Amino acid sequence: MDGYLYENYLHVLREELVPALGCTEPVAIAFTAAYARSVLGKMPEQVKVTCSGNIVKNVKGVTVPGSGGMKGIEAAAAMGLIAKDYTKKLEILDAMTEEDIRRAKDLVEQKIIRCELARQVDNLYICVFLQSGGESAEVTVSGKHTSVVRIRKNQELVWENQEETLEEEKEGGCDKRFLNLKDIFRFVREVRMEDISDILDKQISCNLSIAEEGLRTHYGVDVGKTILRSFGNDIRHRVIAYAAAGSDARMSGCSMPVVINSGSGNQGMTVSLPVIEYARQIKAKKEKLYQALVLSNLISIYQKSFIGRLSAYCGAVSAAAGAISGIGWLDGADEELIKKTIVNTICTTGGMVCDGAKPSCASKIATALETATLAYEMAKEGSAFQAGEGLVMGSAEDTIKSVGRMAKDGMVSTDREILEIMMEMQA
């Protein structure tokens, strides 16, 4: 692999595998509110938060981290206004005090924060407008959770991203069109440990810590603990339980950071924790674990490059396909077996809908990983879905693209209907 392509793959990993505290959508609102407050220079008297439907969907049912149990857009914005330090980005709500929480709750109770649905914008879009006396400030985030594209002060444009942005970049940061399965496998074989150890050590330590917290303490509906109690403590169920337990904790407000994947903490945990726990159980060498994590992360990122950061397609499916690819690597599976496993996985649960971030995400993660495990066992026995069966194409590469097309374009109306149902319920 030439040096330029090698550096591109490293860049993707460094861009996508970053720490975040709490579900990324409410934290993105907190970040945007804090940024707007810094532009205004003081606490506002009125706040308007305008969000895309997918942001609304992913904030409505999840607990804002460090908030004392608060949920919703108003709570996320209030926490950001109190936190103030937008430079922490997705870790902005770290170390919130009891006094901070009380002040944020007061802001919510004062009803100075109102929310509006933005239409015909990017799937990931947040605009926070603040007003105090005759002064105002507005900050807009689009495409990525902390990607500021516009700043206004007193109705005048302060800064705007004037660059022509490719649609692929809007959906997931840098241009990822160079990604493909052949080069992903080649990069995994050739990657130097010193180039990735800092990223992956962070992913291992953060994600393992929150999984163990989820197994130790009551969060949500305790999907992870239920799996171990009901089905046993064997390796197959441990790898699923660890990922589900991490989601149990994260979706219910646990104030511990995780290293995300494709903008999602749940996907970051799903793609890594099964691989980490499997490697622990079989006592794999660290280099082998690193390679497996590189493979699992890149397989997931590659799939999401066709789907987009937010959609009606549950990202646990693409992450589970990545995780089981990593487990296959630890087992010594060859590329063809892993490709068959990916196809078997995404052509079974590919279509599970995302109806927002909330405690049931842990159960969806468990379902996706259970399916991926079955897909792997089928592939090991030589069984794989064939071209022409549903969305299965002539290769794993083309199958990933066809499922991505279905998820991004075909599920637009599904996404719209999910949001309408959720909005009607809230009203």
Secondary structure by P-SEA (a helix, b strand, c coil): ccaaaaaaaaaaaaaccccccccaaaaaaaaaaaaaaaaacccccbbbbbbcaaaaaaccccccccccccccaaaaaaaaaaaccccccccccccccaaaaaaaaaaaaaccbbbbbbcccccbbbbbbbbccccbbbbbbcccccccccccccccccccccccccccccccccccccccaaaaaaaaacccccccaaaaaaaaaaaaaaaaaaaccccccaaaaaaaacccccaaaaaaaaaaaaaaaaaaccccccccccccaaaaaaacaaaaaaaaaacccaaaaaaaaaaaaaaaaaaaccccccccccaaaaaaaaaaaaaaaaacccaaaaaaaaaaaaaacccccccccccaaaaaaaaaaaaaaaaaaaaaaccccccccccccccaaaaaaaaaaaaaccaaaaaaaaaaaaaaaac
